[in-house]
Amino acid sequence: MKAKLIMNPQPMTLRPTDTVAIAADRILKHHLRHLPVVDDQGRYLGTFSVYSLLKLTLPKAVLDKHGLDNVSFVTESVADLAQRLGGRREESVKNWLNIHEVAHPDTPAMKVMLMMLHGRTTSVPVVNKTDQRLEGIISFWDVLEKLIEENE
C-alpha cells in the first residue's frame, strides 16, 4: 500500500503569513496536532503544531537546547503562561515551523509508519517529488482507520 491511498488529499493548511492566533484557533477548533504550512504555489514549508504552541508558551529557561533535568525553580502560573502566549498571538507562523521528514505519494505505508515512530510525530506531509507541492497528509488516525477497515 502506498501513501497516496491513505493520505488525506485536502488537509487544512496555513500560509506563512498567518498568525499564531489563527493557527491556535484552527488547532483547537478542529482538534488538530499539526498544520502544514504552504506558500502561494502550494509548496510545503514546514508544520506548525501543538509543539510550536508549547515553545511559544514556556519560559526560555526551560527550553534550553541542552535540556534541564530539574525545572522546579520555575514558579509561573497558568495565567503567566497564558499571558506569554497571548503576547505572541500576532507573530507569523513562519517563525515557528517544525520541519518533518516528508513522504511522497509512492512511499510505502510501512515506511510512513516508521517515519511517524522514529520522528515522534503523529502525521507525515506527503509532497510531490518534483515541485515540493503538498499533496496531502497522513495522520496516525488515517493509518489506524485504514488498518481497521482492512481487518473488517
N, C-alpha and C positions, 0 to 999 in steps of 0.2 A: 504494500500500500504506500502511496506517495503523499507528500504534504498537501498537494492540491486537492486531494479527496477528503481531507479532514479539516482544512483551514476554513475560517470564516472569511469569505471574499470581500466583505464590506464592513471592516471594523470601524468603529468610531475612532477618529483621529484628531490630532491637534495641529495647528500651524505653529511655527517657531515664534511668532509674534503674540500668540495667545498668552494670557496672563496666568499666573499661579492660581488666581481666584477662579478663572474659567475651568482650569484643569481640575482643581479640587472639587468644584461643583459637579463636574461630569463624573469624577471618580465616585463621589458619594451618591449622586442620583442614580447611577447605573450599576453600582456595586462592582466597580472595576478595580483591578490592581495595576494595570499597565495601559497606557495610551500611546500608540505610536505617533511620532511627530514627523510630518511630511512637508516638503517645500511646495512651492506653487506648481511644480511639474510632477508632484506625487512621489518624489524620491524620499526614501526612508532616511531620516537624520539621526534618530535615536528614540528613546522611550522616556516619557515622563510617567512616574509611578508613585505608588504609596511610599516607596523608599525615598523618592525625591522630596515628598512632603515631610518625611521624618527628618531628613537632612536640613530642611528649612526651619524646622521647629526646635530641634535640640540645640543646646548651647555648643559653641565651638569647642569648648574644653573636652567634651565627651566624644567629639568626632575626630580626635587626634588620629592621624593615619597609622600610628604605631599601636594604637589601642590602649585603653586604660583598663586595668584589672578591677579597680575599685572606683566607683563614681558616687560613693556615699557622701562626698563633700558637696554635691550638687543638691541644693535645697529648694529648687524652683517649684512653684505650684502649677497646677493646671492652668490657672489664669495667666501666669507668666509665659508659659509655653504658647497659649492661645494668642497672647499679645505679640509674641515674636513672629508667629506665623501670620497674624493679621497685618503686621508691618511689612510683610513681603508679598502681599496679595497682588500688587501691580507689577511685580517683576515678570519678565517674559520667561516662558518655559525653556527657551533655548539655552539658558544658563544652567539648567538643572537636568540635562539629559543623561540617561544611562545608555551606554552602547552595549547591546547584547549581540551575541552571535546570531546570525540570520540563517534561515533555511531558504531553499529555492523550491519552486513548485514540484520539481522531480526528486527532492530529497526524500529518502525513505523515512517512513513514520518512526521506525525504530531509532534512527539517528536523531530525529526531532525529540523523542522522549529522553534520549541520553543527553541531549543539549539542555533540556529542562533540568534534569537531575544534576548534571555537572555544573551548570550555570546558576543553580539555585534560583530558578525563575519559574513562574507558572505560565509563561507564554513565550512564544518564539515568533518574531516577524518573518513573513515569507516575502522575499523580494525577487524581482526579475534579475537574472544574472547579468544581462546586458546593460540596462539603464538604471538599475537600483531602485526602480519604482516599487512601492509597496503593493503587493498583490493580495495580501491577506494576513491573517494572524492565526496562530494555533495556540489555543489555551489548554491548560490541563483539562478543563471541562469538555472541550471538543474531543480530546483523546479519550477521556473516560466515557463520554457519550457513545463514541464510535465502538469502543470495546464492548460496552454493554449491549449495544444494538447488534453487534456480530454474534454475541453469546446467546441471544434470544431466538 
